[in-house]
């Protein structure tokens, strides 16, 4: 075997400690697969004294992660700090400027700065690897970039946030409300103390923008992802979706329509026969549709120490073998700057839920708003509302333009008979 590939590791949280553990426990098989040993030589983290359950005695410790690229005993830097800017971005730029390849699990940094980093890596003939940034241990990046490279991908969609999937799965299985499950998820470590990135869909949007660039050969457009989270969902929505033959999931969906890029993160009603509907708990799943390969389905653990560390080490094995290649499957200059698709012109079916005054004539008022904008109703359910003098009305529309459905909802929301904001969810008819 040739000389070892020497790693500088920044960030020793669960994933960083997991990388050290994987490289130590599976050193033999990793060396045989990589054609050379892969060893950590230097590390950096905020707390030198924290007990991480691993032996760090053989590694050089740096208080400033940005100094890792300058070391002669570091060939590749692994960035596990997190954050779109700040120390993580400084480290990434210095690593590539120093002529060293970079492995990262940082989806936020890639969503905001991925093209610049990819261009710098390309210009220097270096690798920029990020399998762990999307869907944890699921090899979806490699699958799209390499396995499906001969295909024109028309659509990619999936469940990209384990926290949201866990919350929605528990709400359904145990008939618990959103706030209760979120609090328990935070206590169990599934959700952060500030869960906004997860439950407001931002984390999913970061990952979706990366997948879209890779799948369609497009420039990353994170700002173009229409994003809606799961805060407004109620147990009643879970129940009504089930009664209609659906399961609610937070779905990230991207596709190219007439040369324009459509990207959206939204809670959606997924038919029970769709593979995403069967993906429960904290699992992630991604569906990609190619013109020759057909539908590809990736499912597995999307977060956690073991799966994410496994993905990081898989990237290191690629680098040890000499496999670099463009970060997004083609040179940055070849990535298309696609215009954004007009969401209002899209057609589909929609789930609408309103709380209204329980008195004669209100239902007619609601249906008239739909009629006025050319939207027809496929099904309608009326139940008792949260207060004695209210009713909950749930409607599923036939196919309609999104602009027309939104105009109908605006007309309904203006009525004094409607309490609070109406809830609208898309139905995943794929």
N, C-alpha and C positions, 0 to 999 in steps of 0.2 A: 504493500500500500504506500501511497505518497504521503507527504506531510499533512498533519491535521489542518482542518479548517478551523480557524480560531475566532471565537465569538465574543463580542462585547455586548453585554445585555443591560439595557436601561429599563428599569421598572421591575420590582420584585414583589408585586402583589401575587394574587393566586395564580395568574397565568405565568408570570415570570418564574415563580417558584416551580410551577409545573414544567416549564421548559427545562430547567436545571434537572428536575427529577427524571423526565423522559430521556434526556441525553445520558444520564448516569445509568438508569435502570436498563435501557435498551441499547447501550453503547455498542455491543457486538454486532447486532443485526443492523443498526444504523450505519456502522462503518462498512459493512459488507454491501449494503444497498447503495451507499454514497460513493464507495470506492476509496474512501479515506475516513479516518476518524473525524468527528466533529466535537470540539471541546470548548467549553466556556473558559476564558482567560481573565476577563475583567467584568465587573458589575457596578451598577450605580443605582441607588434608591434614596428616598428621603430619610429613612430611619435605619441607621446602621445596627441598632441594638434589638430590633424586633425579632422575635422567634418565628421563623418561617418553616421550621421542621425540616430544613435541609442544611447540609454542611457547606458553608461559604468560605471555609478556611483556606482553600487552595486558590482563591481568586483575588486579583487586585481589586481594591475597593476605591471608587472615585466618588467624591461628594458631588461633583459637577458632571452630569451625564454628557454634556457637550464636549468634554475632553476625551471621550472614548475614541472618536475617529482618528485622533492624532497618535494613538499608541501603536508602536511597531508590532505588538503582539496581538493585534486585532485585525482580522481580515474582513469580517462582516459585522455590521451592527444590527441588533434587534431592538426595535423601539416599542416598548409596552407601557409608555407613560400615559398616553391618552390626551385628548384635547385637540381642537382643530389648529390652535396656534401655540404660542408660548414655547416652553422648553422642548416639546415634541417636534415642532416644526424647525426650531433652531438645530436640533440634533439631526433631523433628516437632511437638512440642507448641508450641514457641515460634513455629514457622512459621505454624501455624493461628491461634494467638492474635494474631499480627501481621496477620492478614487476608490471608494469602498462600497460594496453592495449593501442594500438596506432591506430588512424584513420588518414589516409592521403589521399590527392588528388594529390600527387606528382608522376606523371608517370615517370619523369626522374630519380628520386631516386630509384624507384622500378625497372626500366629497368637496372640500373647499380648495385644496391645493394639489390634487392628484395629477393634473395635466402638467403643471410646472415641474413637479418632482419627476414625472415620467420623462419629460423632455430632457431634464438634466441627466438622468440615468442613461438615456439613449445616447446623448452626445458623448458621454464618457465610456460607453460600452459596458455599463454596469447593470446589475439586476435590481429591479424594484419589485418585491414580492409581497403579497398581502392576502393570501388565502384565508387567514384567520380573521380578517376584517369583516367578512360577510358570512353569516351562517356557521360560525364556529368551526366545528370539526367536519362539516359537510364539504366535500371537494367540489363545490359548485363553480368556483373561479377557474380551477383547472379544467373542469368539465366543459365549460363554455369556451374558454380560451383555446383549449387543445382538442378535447374530444369531439366538440361540435364545430370545429374550425372550418369545415367544408360547407357548412350550412348557412343559409340566410335565416336568421332568427326573426320571427314575426312578432313574438310576444313573450314576455317573461313576467311571472307573477308569483306571489307566495307569501308565506308567513315568516317574517324576518325578525320578529322580536319575541323572545321566549317569555318575557314578563307579561306582555299583553295576552299571549296565548294561554299562559297559566291562569291569569285572572279570569278570562272568559270561560275557560274549561271548568274552573271551580264554581263560578257563578251558575253554570248550567247543571253540573253534576250534583251540587249540594244546595242549590236554590238559595244562594246568598247574594246580598246586594253588593254593588261595586265597591263602596267605601269599606265594607267589612273585609272583603277579600284583599283589597289593596293594603290595608293595615297589616293583615296577616302575612302578606307577601313581603312587606318591608321587614317585619319581625324575623322572617325566615331567611332573609338575605336575597330573595328573588327580585326585590325592587329596592331602589336606592331611597335614602331618606328624602331626597327631592326627586320624585319619579317622573318629572315633566318630560325628559327626553324620551322615556319609554311610552308613557300613556298618552302623550300628545302626538305621537307618531314621528317625532324628529329622528330618532334612532333608525326607524324603518326607512325614512326618507333618505338618510345618508347612504344606507346600504343599497336602496333601489337605484339611486343615481349612479352608483358604481356599476351595478349589474347592467343597467341600461347602456352605459358607455361600452361595456365589454360585449354585450349581446348584439348591439346594432352598429358597432363601429362609429360611435358618436362621441362628441366631446361631452364631458360631464356637465350637467346643468342641474345642480342641486336646487338653485333658486326657482327652477321651473317645476318642481314637484309640488302639486297641490296636496296639502297635508291636513288631515283631520284625525284626531285621536279617539279614545274610547270613553272620555270623561262623562259624556252625556248619556251613555247607555244605562238602561235600567233593567232589572230582572224581568219586568214585563216584556221588554223587547226580546229577551232570550226565550221566554215562554211563547210569545206569538210567532217568532221565527220557527220554533220547533213545531208548533201546530200547523204551520204552512209548509213544512218539509225542508227547513233550512237550519243551518247552524251559523251563528254570527262569529266572524273572524276579522281581525285587523289585517287587511290585504294590501300589499304593495303591488301595483300593476304598472307595467310600462309596455308600450307598443308603438310602432311606427305606422302612421296612417297618411297615405298620399304624400309621403316625404316629410311629414311633420311628426315630432316626438311628443307622445302623450305619457305623462307620469303622474300617478296619483297614489296616495296612501289614504285609506278610508276603511271604516268598519263596513263590512258587506255581508249580505245573506248568501251563504254558500250552499248549493244543493247538497243534500246528504250523500249523493252518489259521486260527488267530486272528491278527488283524493285529498284535497286540503281539509275537507270536513272531518276526515278521520285522523287528522294530525292534532293530538291533544297535549295537555300538560305544557311543559316548557320546551317542547320540540319545535324545530324550524322545518320548513319545507319550501322548496322552490320548484316551479314548473316552467320549463322552457319549450317553445314550439319551433322546430326547424323545418325547412321545406323538404329535406330528404330524410332526416332522422326521425321526424314526427315528434311526438310528445315525450319529453324527458322529465322524470320526476326524481328529485333529490330530497331525502328526508333524514333527519337525525338531530343530535343534540347541537343546538346553535350557540351555546355558551358554556361557561364552566371551565375549571382548571384543565381537566384532562382533554376534552375535545379541542379547545382553543390552542393549548400547548402542542397537541398533536399536529395541528395545521401549521403552526410556526415551524416545527421541526421538519415537516414535509417540505416547506419552502427552503430550509437550510440544506436538505438533501439535494434538492434541485440545483442549488448554487454550487454545492460540492461537486456535482456531476458536470458542471459547466453549462447548465441550461439557464440562459438568461432570457433573451427575447423581449419584445416590447411589452410593457406592463399591461396595456389594454388590447393586446392581440394584434395590433398593427402600429406602425409609427405614429407618433402624435400628429404629425403634419397630415397624415392620411385620415384622421378622425373627422367626421363630418360635423359641421356646425348646423345642426338641424333646427328649423323653426319650431316653436311650440304649437302643438295642436290646440284647437279651440274646443275646450271641454263643453261649452254650452251647446255646441252643434252635435254632440254625441247622442246616440239614441240607446235606450235600454229600459229595463223595468226597475221600478223603485218601490221601496217600502216607506210608508209615511205613517207617523204616529203623532196624534194630537190629544191633548187634554182639553175638553170643552165643557161648557155649561150643559147640564142635563135638563134640557127643555125642548119642547117641540120647535121644529124648524131649523135647528142647528145643522143637522145632517144634510138637509137640503141645501143649506148655505155652503157647506163644504164641497158637496158634489157639483154645485153650480160654479165654484171657483175652478174646478178641474175642467168642466165643460167649456167655460169661457176661454180657456187656453188650449183646447183641443186634446185634452188628456182623458183617456177612458180608464175605467176601473175594472181590474180583473177579479179582485175579491175585497170584501169589506167585513170587518169584525168590530162590534161595539161591546165594550165591557164596562163595568163600574169603574169609576175613577178613584183617585186617592182621597177625595173628600165626598161627603154624602151627596152633594148637589152637582157632582161632576161625572163625566163619562170619558172613557178612553176609546178613541176611534183609531183603528189600524186599517190602512188601505194598501193594496198592492196594485200598481198600475200595469196596464198593457205597455208595450214598447212606446216610448215617447221621447221627444227631444228634451235634453236636460234643461234647456232654457225655458221650455214651456212648463215643466214640472216646478222649477224654481219660481216662475211667475205665479203659478197657482198657489204655492206655499206662501208667497209674500201677500197675496190677496187674503188667504185664510188668516195669516198671523195678524193682519190689520183688524180683524173682526173682534169686537168686545166679547164675543162668546168663546174665544180661544184663550186659554191660560198658558202663559209661558211660550217658549219657542218650540215650534214643531220640530220633530226629528225626521230626517230623511236619510235612508241608507240605500246604496246600490245593491242590486241583485246580480251576483256573479253568474252570468249565463255563458259559460265557456266550456 
